[in-house]
Amino acid sequence: MAAEALDDYIDAVSKALALPVEEAWRPAVRANLEVSLRLARLVDEFALPDETEPAPVFTA
Amino acid sequence: MNAVDIAKAVAGGKMSALDATEAALARIKQHDGILNSFTEITADRARAKARVIDADIAAGKEVGPLAGVPFAVKNLFDVAGLPTRAGSKINRDLAPAKRDATLIERMEAAGAVLVGALNMGEYAYDFTGENVHDGPSRNPHDTTRMSGGSSGGSGSAVGGALVPIALGSDTNGSIRVPSSFCGIFGLKPTYGRLSRARSFPFVASFDHLGPFARSVTDLALAYDAMQGPDADDAACTTRGLEPTLPLLANPVSDLRIATAGGYFQNNLFPEAVEAVSRVAKALGATRVVDVPEAARARAAAYVISTTEGASLHLDRLRKRPNDFDPAVRDRLIAGAMVPAPLVDRAQKFRRWYRAQFAEIFKSVDVLIAPATPCTAPKLGQVNFKLDGVELPVRANIGIHTQPISFVGLPVVAVPVPLEPLPIGVQIIAAPWREDIALRVAHALEKMDVVAAPAPRGL
């Protein structure tokens, strides 16, 4: 994602979560989000069967 | 003195628990100005507890296997009367804890004496042992270097021989990394083995508590004392006690031991390669087993950590963002912004990856892997050069521990006493087989391949 598009996303989520992001923090937040999304993409790319359960399983 | 020797001397009337406690308090006073491993010293409480033990012995009462053994805990454990700061500034405003963490209660029930709470990286989101509020805990072998995090004070206090046993937590490597940098033994048990009740959390999916020590016997002694179900931790196992101490000296010749290949053989400095090779050679481990998709496992662990951590701290991020360590705050804010489907997929991948290990453990009992890519970096060091490539230190310290705790496998980090600095190796066993990992660590100790070196920086 281009830096500008990611900044728009950060602004939108920041509003939706009522989570303030000061301008001075933005470069570090963006850099961290880039890392998180890059690593998440690595997981996302790995195809799993539809039936796969998440690791934590609730016990009633 | 090791814990087992102190307990023997105290129980046998050769040393009083109070003397053992005073000796620890004196060591802390002498060296902790430099090491900065303690954030609280509970001297009055410790002396009171020691006097009770001495009175019990004088009255002919039975005392526990840790009688008079001084220990300390990472400051995310509740200690009655203290706010549980978890390395933060914000938590100092919490009301003092009313009751000790379960593991402290169990250690003290076995006769151990709590002498204080230990420095740590803020909210355990750290691999360096640095702390912006309390200053860094320092490496006992070279005080210009990192202790490792996030249980930095635990590594520093045991590595510096201030106390024979400390407790810490490990979410992605926070017991194994300081063990490696400080040259001591650390046990990250199976996920769910030891109760986390009344400790400050980080990532519920991966949080483990465990002990550090200067010998495998001490490690097993502490671990055995802390086992057992606890309804106050939803993830704690209902399995009964499975003592490891009586099995420690059993031979390891019947165990199938292999080195973890692929991912675990990459991104290593020569010291880490040398340490793994010494351990493998001593154990006659010639087989190399590939762990499929370990890089993806590390990625999934990262995603789950950053998002669960963000969820935990969301309200504090809204209300007191300027009271966080800025680096921790900015990671957590980013974590709050990761889309939910990606987290769900990480938890689904985790189940798949767990099945891969179940397959591996059909033909292997123990896996050997590096604990850290390098020996302790300099405090404040930002980058290191690996194979000619400049890499960030913080992000890469835990790359070999994360894919293991991701699926909760028990690991003993064993210290290989290289010069000038020690480095750890992970001895990894199948779920619930701490006994096997400890047995192998004990065999390596007997062969003089691993040992906690005397602190070289004090």
HADDOCK unambig.tbl for C-alpha pairs under 7 A between the chains (distance, minus, plus):
assign (segid A and resid 13 and name CA) (segid B and resid 337 and name CA) 6.41 0.50 0.50
assign (segid A and resid 19 and name CA) (segid B and resid 318 and name CA) 5.29 0.50 0.50
assign (segid A and resid 20 and name CA) (segid B and resid 318 and name CA) 6.32 0.50 0.50
assign (segid A and resid 25 and name CA) (segid B and resid 330 and name CA) 6.81 0.50 0.50
assign (segid A and resid 28 and name CA) (segid B and resid 330 and name CA) 6.05 0.50 0.50
assign (segid A and resid 29 and name CA) (segid B and resid 330 and name CA) 4.93 0.50 0.50
assign (segid A and resid 29 and name CA) (segid B and resid 331 and name CA) 6.47 0.50 0.50
assign (segid A and resid 29 and name CA) (segid B and resid 333 and name CA) 6.59 0.50 0.50
assign (segid A and resid 29 and name CA) (segid B and resid 334 and name CA) 5.38 0.50 0.50
assign (segid A and resid 32 and name CA) (segid B and resid 331 and name CA) 5.69 0.50 0.50
assign (segid A and resid 32 and name CA) (segid B and resid 334 and name CA) 5.82 0.50 0.50
assign (segid A and resid 33 and name CA) (segid B and resid 334 and name CA) 4.78 0.50 0.50
assign (segid A and resid 33 and name CA) (segid B and resid 335 and name CA) 6.97 0.50 0.50
assign (segid A and resid 36 and name CA) (segid B and resid 303 and name CA) 6.15 0.50 0.50
assign (segid A and resid 37 and name CA) (segid B and resid 338 and name CA) 6.96 0.50 0.50
assign (segid A and resid 39 and name CA) (segid B and resid 299 and name CA) 4.87 0.50 0.50
assign (segid A and resid 40 and name CA) (segid B and resid 299 and name CA) 6.56 0.50 0.50
assign (segid A and resid 40 and name CA) (segid B and resid 300 and name CA) 6.62 0.50 0.50
assign (segid A and resid 40 and name CA) (segid B and resid 303 and name CA) 6.15 0.50 0.50
assign (segid A and resid 40 and name CA) (segid B and resid 342 and name CA) 6.06 0.50 0.50
assign (segid A and resid 42 and name CA) (segid B and resid 296 and name CA) 6.23 0.50 0.50
assign (segid A and resid 42 and name CA) (segid B and resid 299 and name CA) 6.95 0.50 0.50
assign (segid A and resid 43 and name CA) (segid B and resid 296 and name CA) 5.98 0.50 0.50
assign (segid A and resid 43 and name CA) (segid B and resid 299 and name CA) 6.86 0.50 0.50
assign (segid A and resid 43 and name CA) (segid B and resid 300 and name CA) 6.16 0.50 0.50
assign (segid A and resid 43 and name CA) (segid B and resid 345 and name CA) 6.96 0.50 0.50
assign (segid A and resid 43 and name CA) (segid B and resid 346 and name CA) 6.18 0.50 0.50
assign (segid A and resid 44 and name CA) (segid B and resid 342 and name CA) 6.49 0.50 0.50
assign (segid A and resid 44 and name CA) (segid B and resid 345 and name CA) 6.54 0.50 0.50
assign (segid A and resid 52 and name CA) (segid B and resid 348 and name CA) 6.15 0.50 0.50
assign (segid A and resid 53 and name CA) (segid B and resid 348 and name CA) 5.74 0.50 0.50
assign (segid A and resid 54 and name CA) (segid B and resid 344 and name CA) 6.89 0.50 0.50
assign (segid A and resid 54 and name CA) (segid B and resid 347 and name CA) 4.76 0.50 0.50
assign (segid A and resid 54 and name CA) (segid B and resid 348 and name CA) 3.93 0.50 0.50
assign (segid A and resid 54 and name CA) (segid B and resid 351 and name CA) 6.05 0.50 0.50
assign (segid A and resid 55 and name CA) (segid B and resid 347 and name CA) 5.28 0.50 0.50
assign (segid A and resid 55 and name CA) (segid B and resid 348 and name CA) 5.84 0.50 0.50
assign (segid A and resid 55 and name CA) (segid B and resid 350 and name CA) 5.69 0.50 0.50
assign (segid A and resid 55 and name CA) (segid B and resid 351 and name CA) 4.53 0.50 0.50
